[in-house]
Amino acid sequence: MATDPIPDDVQQQLAQFEQLRQQAQMLAQQQSQVELAMREADRTLEELDGIAKDTPLYRASGAIMVRVDDLAKLKSDLKDEQETLELRTKTLKSQIDKLEAQLQEMQTRLTPVMQRLQGPGGPGAGS
């Protein structure tokens, strides 16, 4: 027995579901990258705490390395970056949570519709 064709409105909902799922994955990847940058800033600050004041320091600026003469300013800049990254992480988490709630709601709505469209028992039924 062949399955019924999927109605246009259900196809649109499935496409929207897939799009939201991809957005959630993309945001999760961004969150991982931001968390990695936060850990890197943490390690850098830890290293800077044990460094002598007269040690030459360099910081990447695009494709070049720039000498840093003010250790206190460097630490301050890194702490500011950490705060920005923490805020970005919270924002991403909030966006991911909202998308996951939407996905769960859509899945709850779509599952029974898809089961009805696939017919009783699905493939291999007949016992």
C-alpha positions as CSV (number, residue, x, y, z in Angstrom):
1,M,0.0,0.0,0.0
2,A,1.5,3.4,-1.0
3,T,1.6,6.3,1.4
4,D,-0.6,9.3,0.8
5,P,1.2,12.4,-0.6
6,I,2.2,14.9,2.0
7,P,-0.1,18.0,1.9
8,D,1.5,21.3,1.0
9,D,0.9,22.8,4.5
10,V,2.6,19.8,6.2
11,Q,5.5,20.1,3.7
12,Q,5.9,23.8,4.6
13,Q,5.8,22.9,8.3
14,L,8.4,20.2,7.8
15,A,10.6,22.7,5.9
16,Q,10.2,25.2,8.7
17,F,11.1,22.6,11.2
18,E,14.3,21.7,9.3
19,Q,15.2,25.3,9.0
20,L,14.8,25.9,12.7
21,R,16.8,22.8,13.5
22,Q,19.7,24.1,11.3
23,Q,19.5,27.5,13.0
24,A,19.8,25.8,16.4
25,Q,22.8,23.8,15.2
26,M,24.5,27.0,13.8
27,L,23.9,28.8,17.1
28,A,25.3,25.9,19.1
29,Q,28.4,26.0,16.9
30,Q,28.7,29.7,17.5
31,Q,28.3,29.2,21.2
32,S,31.1,26.6,21.2
33,Q,33.4,29.0,19.4
34,V,32.6,31.8,21.9
35,E,33.3,29.5,24.8
36,L,36.6,28.5,23.2
37,A,37.5,32.2,22.9
38,M,36.6,32.7,26.6
39,R,38.8,29.8,27.7
40,E,41.6,31.2,25.6
41,A,41.3,34.6,27.2
42,D,41.2,32.9,30.7
43,R,44.5,31.1,29.9
44,T,46.1,34.2,28.5
45,L,45.2,36.2,31.7
46,E,46.6,33.4,33.8
47,E,49.8,33.4,31.9
48,L,50.1,37.2,32.1
49,D,49.8,37.0,35.9
50,G,53.1,35.2,36.1
51,I,55.0,37.3,33.7
52,A,57.7,39.8,34.5
53,K,56.8,43.4,33.7
54,D,59.8,43.9,31.4
55,T,58.9,40.8,29.3
56,P,58.2,41.8,25.7
57,L,54.6,41.0,24.8
58,Y,52.9,40.9,21.4
59,R,49.3,40.6,20.4
60,A,47.8,39.5,17.1
61,S,46.1,42.3,15.2
62,G,44.8,40.8,12.0
63,A,47.7,39.1,10.1
64,I,50.4,40.9,12.1
65,M,51.8,40.9,15.6
66,V,51.8,44.2,17.5
67,R,54.1,44.9,20.5
68,V,52.2,45.6,23.7
69,D,54.0,48.0,26.1
70,D,51.2,48.4,28.7
71,L,50.6,45.1,30.5
72,A,47.8,46.6,32.7
73,K,46.0,47.9,29.6
74,L,46.3,44.5,27.9
75,K,44.8,42.8,31.0
76,S,42.0,45.3,31.1
77,D,41.3,44.8,27.4
78,L,41.2,41.0,27.8
79,K,38.8,41.3,30.8
80,D,36.6,43.5,28.7
81,E,36.7,40.9,25.9
82,Q,35.8,38.2,28.4
83,E,32.7,40.2,29.6
84,T,31.6,40.7,26.0
85,L,32.1,37.0,25.3
86,E,30.1,36.0,28.4
87,L,27.3,38.3,27.3
88,R,27.4,36.7,23.8
89,T,27.2,33.2,25.4
90,K,24.2,34.1,27.4
91,T,22.5,35.6,24.4
92,L,23.2,32.5,22.3
93,K,22.0,30.2,25.0
94,S,18.8,32.1,25.2
95,Q,18.3,31.9,21.5
96,I,19.1,28.2,21.4
97,D,16.6,27.6,24.3
98,K,13.8,29.4,22.4
99,L,14.5,27.5,19.2
100,E,14.6,24.2,21.0
101,A,11.2,25.0,22.6
102,Q,9.8,25.9,19.1
103,L,11.2,22.7,17.7
104,Q,9.7,20.6,20.5
105,E,6.3,22.2,20.0
106,M,6.5,21.6,16.2
107,Q,7.6,18.1,16.6
108,T,4.7,17.4,19.0
109,R,2.3,18.8,16.4
110,L,3.9,17.1,13.4
111,T,4.4,13.6,14.8
112,P,0.8,12.6,14.8
113,V,0.2,14.1,11.4
114,M,3.1,12.2,9.9
115,Q,2.0,9.0,11.6
116,R,-1.5,9.4,10.1
117,L,0.0,10.0,6.6
118,Q,2.2,6.9,6.8
119,G,-0.9,4.7,7.4
120,P,-1.8,2.3,10.1
121,G,1.1,0.2,11.5
122,G,3.7,1.5,9.0
123,P,5.8,-0.9,7.0
124,G,5.9,-4.5,8.0
125,A,2.6,-4.3,9.9
126,G,0.1,-7.1,9.5
127,S,0.4,-9.5,12.4
